[in-house]
Amino acid sequence: MASSDLEHLRMKSQVAFGQRYRLELMLAVAASDDGIICLTDLAKELDVAISNLQGPMRSLIGAGLLTPLPRGDSRRKFYIRNASAAWAWARELHLQTLAERTSDSPHQARSTNSGL
């Protein structure tokens, strides 16, 4: 994803959730084939610090969208995605964000600002 698109996605997440990385995290979790994720792996995949994802992760757990799995022998902590319409909604919000970005053009921005 282009840097400007990523920044727009994070701004949308901030408005929708009060957290810059929650929507990005939700999209990564929703894209997981088996619904089992690890915060360390997601941080690497999204190229963000783990600390940026810890608050959004706690929020998703608190909302019942993710459940921590027992640690077992692994040093890494895994979570499982719970069934919810929230995952489809996150995808829809992302598509809306992409549509907004593609509909924004320099011409539109100039004509909007010309009346100021």
Backbone torsions as a table, in degrees:
resi	resn	phi	psi	omega
1	MET	NA	136.6	179.8
2	ALA	-63.2	150.9	-177.9
3	SER	-57.2	-41.7	-179.8
4	SER	-68.8	-35.5	176.7
5	ASP	-67.1	-39.9	179.1
6	LEU	-64.3	-42.6	178.7
7	GLU	-64.4	-40.3	177.6
8	HIS	-63.7	-40.7	177.3
9	LEU	-61.3	-42.6	180.0
10	ARG	-68.6	-35.0	175.8
11	MET	-66.6	-40.5	177.4
12	LYS	-62.2	-41.1	178.2
13	SER	-63.3	-41.4	179.0
14	GLN	-61.1	-42.5	179.7
15	VAL	-68.3	-45.7	-175.5
16	ALA	-72.9	-37.7	-171.2
17	PHE	-121.5	-13.8	-174.2
18	GLY	78.0	13.5	179.3
19	GLN	-139.6	127.4	-175.8
20	ARG	-65.9	-29.4	-171.6
21	TYR	-107.2	-0.1	-174.7
22	ARG	-66.4	-44.5	-179.2
23	LEU	-63.6	-42.7	177.7
24	GLU	-60.1	-43.0	177.4
25	LEU	-64.4	-44.4	179.9
26	MET	-61.1	-40.3	179.4
27	LEU	-64.5	-40.6	178.7
28	ALA	-66.2	-41.5	178.5
29	VAL	-65.8	-43.8	179.9
30	ALA	-61.6	-32.0	-178.6
31	ALA	-79.5	-11.0	179.9
32	SER	-65.2	126.7	-176.6
33	ASP	-60.5	-46.4	-175.9
34	ASP	-100.2	-3.1	178.2
35	GLY	80.2	4.2	178.5
36	ILE	-104.1	125.5	-175.9
37	ILE	-132.1	161.2	176.5
38	CYS	-129.2	130.7	-176.7
39	LEU	-58.3	-39.8	179.4
40	THR	-61.1	-45.4	179.3
41	ASP	-64.8	-41.3	179.8
42	LEU	-64.8	-39.4	178.9
43	ALA	-61.8	-41.5	177.8
44	LYS	-66.3	-44.9	-179.2
45	GLU	-60.9	-41.2	-177.7
46	LEU	-87.2	-7.5	-179.3
47	ASP	58.1	47.4	176.1
48	VAL	-132.6	160.6	178.1
49	ALA	-69.8	145.2	177.8
50	ILE	-55.6	-37.8	-178.6
51	SER	-60.9	-27.8	177.1
52	ASN	-71.0	-23.0	-176.6
53	LEU	-99.7	-13.7	-174.9
54	GLN	-63.8	-43.9	178.6
55	GLY	-63.7	-50.7	176.6
56	PRO	-59.4	-35.6	178.4
57	MET	-64.3	-45.3	177.8
58	ARG	-60.1	-38.4	178.8
59	SER	-64.1	-41.5	179.7
60	LEU	-68.1	-36.1	176.0
61	ILE	-67.4	-46.2	179.9
62	GLY	-61.4	-31.7	178.8
63	ALA	-82.1	-3.7	179.4
64	GLY	80.8	14.5	-179.9
65	LEU	-86.2	-23.0	176.6
66	LEU	-130.6	148.2	175.7
67	THR	-125.3	127.8	176.0
68	PRO	-65.1	140.2	175.5
69	LEU	-96.8	152.6	177.0
70	PRO	-58.6	144.8	-175.3
71	ARG	-67.1	-41.5	-176.5
72	GLY	65.2	-137.5	-177.9
73	ASP	-88.9	-9.9	-175.0
74	SER	-80.1	145.5	174.1
75	ARG	-80.8	-19.1	-179.0
76	ARG	-87.9	148.7	-179.3
77	LYS	-100.0	129.7	-179.8
78	PHE	-112.3	154.9	179.9
79	TYR	-134.7	153.7	176.2
80	ILE	-118.5	138.4	179.3
81	ARG	-75.0	129.4	175.9
82	ASN	-91.1	149.4	179.1
83	ALA	-62.8	130.8	179.3
84	SER	-167.9	147.6	174.1
85	ALA	-69.7	-12.8	-179.3
86	ALA	-60.9	-31.9	-179.3
87	TRP	-68.5	-42.5	176.7
88	ALA	-66.6	-37.2	178.3
89	TRP	-63.7	-38.9	178.0
90	ALA	-62.0	-42.5	177.1
91	ARG	-62.4	-42.3	179.2
92	GLU	-63.0	-43.0	177.9
93	LEU	-62.4	-38.9	177.3
94	HIS	-64.0	-44.8	178.1
95	LEU	-62.3	-38.8	176.8
96	GLN	-62.7	-41.9	179.3
97	THR	-62.7	-43.0	178.4
98	LEU	-64.3	-40.5	178.9
99	ALA	-63.4	-39.7	177.3
100	GLU	-62.3	-41.6	-178.7
101	ARG	-66.2	-39.6	-178.5
102	THR	-75.5	-26.0	179.2
103	SER	-81.0	-19.8	175.9
104	ASP	-74.6	126.0	175.5
105	SER	-135.8	158.8	178.9
106	PRO	-57.8	-35.6	179.6
107	HIS	-62.9	-44.9	178.5
108	GLN	-63.2	-41.0	-178.8
109	ALA	-64.8	-40.6	178.7
110	ARG	-65.0	-44.7	-178.0
111	SER	-67.6	-31.9	177.6
112	THR	-69.0	-40.8	-176.9
113	ASN	-82.2	-15.2	-175.6
114	SER	-68.4	-21.0	-179.4
115	GLY	-84.6	0.2	-177.6
116	LEU	-79.1	NA	NA
